[in-house]
Amino acid sequence: MIQNSIATFKCEVVQRKLQLVGQCATGNFPKSFPEVAMNVQQEFENRRDEVRHAVNRDVIYSPYLANSLVATYFACVEVQEYQDIPKGMMALNIPLTTYAKISCSNKTVDIGYDRIFSWMKENGYSQESLEKAFPIEVFYFEDNVEEEIVELYIPIVE
């Protein structure tokens, strides 16, 4: 068990609809994981101030999609509206989706995934096809801390 962690591992079902602007990168899967995801996040962190109408620049949304060969990772901020999207970035509209959600931390993401999938199984939920919905990792950045809150959203079949 992780001691003195900010991770609560609270699981719940939520619905989210998101308008995001950010960057993405694709790499071989699983060989490139997690390096490609970390690189696109770091690159986006350096450019996130360029995004107009951001809801909160310290909250980074990282939807992803994968098959057995490649994965595409996104690093984005939520926006109130799409306007003047910076060069090299894209708009990503995620329609209203039902998710199983867990709160963990940047130090406990692996445990978070294990727990949310166990919780889903125990409660009769199954993951929606990656062809229909994005799983999302949400990072709450803070300055000068070692551990930050991360939320994992797994789309579920309704």
C-alpha positions as a printed Julia matrix, in Angstrom:
158×3 Matrix{Float64}:
   0.0    0.0     0.0
   1.21   3.5    -0.81
   1.65   5.46    2.42
   1.19   9.22    2.63
  -0.13   9.37   -0.92
  -2.68  11.88   -2.2
  -4.31   9.05   -4.16
  -7.78   8.23   -2.85
  -8.58   5.45   -5.35
 -12.25   6.48   -5.18
 -14.18   4.89   -8.05
 -17.4    6.25   -9.53
 -19.4    6.53  -12.75
 -19.46   9.98  -14.37
 -20.42  11.55  -17.67
 -18.13  14.02  -19.45
 -18.26  16.04  -22.65
 -15.05  17.85  -23.56
 -13.77  20.44  -26.01
  -9.99  20.13  -26.09
  -7.1   21.77  -27.91
  -3.65  20.26  -27.9
  -1.05  18.11  -29.58
  -0.71  14.41  -30.32
   1.96  11.87  -31.13
   1.79   8.3   -32.41
   4.21   5.49  -31.7
   4.58   1.73  -31.89
   2.53  -0.01  -29.22
   3.47  -1.13  -26.64
   7.17  -0.55  -27.37
   6.95   3.26  -27.37
   4.86   3.47  -24.19
   5.18   5.54  -22.04
   7.94   7.59  -23.73
   5.77   8.93  -26.56
   3.06  10.0   -24.1
   5.57  11.7   -21.8
   7.26  13.49  -24.71
   4.04  14.92  -26.14
   2.97  16.06  -22.66
   6.28  17.79  -22.06
   6.18  19.47  -25.47
   2.6   20.63  -24.86
   3.41  21.93  -21.37
   5.86  24.33  -23.02
   3.17  25.56  -25.44
  -0.08  25.41  -23.46
  -0.12  29.18  -22.89
  -0.67  29.58  -26.66
  -4.16  28.04  -26.4
  -6.91  30.64  -26.24
 -10.02  30.3   -24.07
  -8.51  27.59  -21.86
 -10.65  26.6   -18.87
  -7.6   25.77  -16.69
  -4.07  25.53  -18.12
  -2.9   23.48  -15.12
  -5.22  20.58  -15.97
  -3.89  18.47  -18.85
  -6.22  16.0   -20.56
  -4.53  13.04  -22.21
  -6.97  10.97  -24.25
  -5.45   8.04  -26.09
  -6.33   5.38  -28.6
  -4.49   2.2   -29.43
  -4.6   -1.07  -31.26
  -2.11  -3.92  -31.12
   0.37  -2.04  -33.36
   0.26   1.71  -32.63
  -1.04   4.16  -30.06
  -1.83   7.86  -30.35
  -1.46  10.0   -27.24
  -2.86  13.5   -26.83
  -1.91  16.32  -24.47
  -4.61  19.0   -24.31
  -6.35  21.65  -22.26
 -10.1   22.08  -22.1
 -11.39  25.16  -23.89
 -14.61  27.15  -23.74
 -14.58  27.56  -27.52
 -12.43  26.68  -30.51
 -10.78  29.83  -31.83
  -7.39  30.53  -33.4
  -5.96  27.05  -32.81
  -2.15  27.36  -32.65
  -0.05  25.93  -35.47
   0.81  22.27  -34.86
  -2.18  21.79  -32.53
  -5.64  20.42  -33.14
  -9.16  20.64  -31.77
 -10.59  17.44  -30.31
 -14.29  17.19  -29.53
 -15.23  14.35  -27.17
 -19.01  13.83  -27.1
 -20.91  13.07  -23.91
 -19.51   9.74  -22.72
 -20.09   7.62  -19.63
 -16.9    6.72  -17.78
 -15.69   4.71  -14.83
 -13.41   7.17  -13.02
 -10.74   6.74  -10.36
  -8.59   9.3    -8.57
  -4.96   8.34   -8.09
  -1.64  10.18   -8.44
   1.28  10.42  -10.83
   3.06   7.92   -8.57
   0.17   5.43   -8.46
  -1.19   5.34  -12.04
  -0.46   1.6   -12.44
  -2.32   0.84   -9.21
  -5.13   3.14  -10.37
  -5.58   1.18  -13.59
  -5.57  -2.14  -11.71
  -8.17  -0.87   -9.24
 -10.51   0.75  -11.77
 -10.61  -2.38  -13.93
 -11.21  -4.56  -10.84
 -13.97  -2.18   -9.67
 -15.57  -2.24  -13.12
 -15.59  -6.05  -13.14
 -17.0   -6.25   -9.6
 -19.78  -3.81  -10.54
 -20.7   -5.34  -13.89
 -19.25  -2.65  -16.16
 -17.34  -3.34  -19.35
 -15.04  -1.03  -21.28
 -16.44   0.58  -24.39
 -14.63  -0.24  -27.63
 -11.66   2.02  -28.38
 -13.28   2.53  -31.79
 -16.14   4.38  -30.08
 -14.56   6.28  -27.17
 -11.28   7.52  -25.71
  -9.9    6.53  -22.32
  -8.53   9.71  -20.72
  -5.84  10.47  -18.16
  -6.25  13.87  -16.47
  -3.22  15.45  -14.79
  -3.57  18.25  -12.23
  -0.22  20.03  -12.37
   1.19  21.88   -9.39
   4.5   23.65   -9.02
   7.18  22.27   -6.73
   5.45  19.05   -5.66
   6.53  15.46   -6.17
   3.05  13.97   -6.27
   0.09  15.3    -8.25
  -3.5   14.17   -8.61
  -4.31  12.09  -11.69
  -7.79  10.94  -12.69
  -8.32   7.98  -14.99
 -11.47   7.83  -17.12
 -12.36   4.51  -18.76
 -15.33   4.68  -21.17
 -17.96   2.09  -20.28
 -20.78   0.43  -22.2
 -24.15   1.82  -21.18
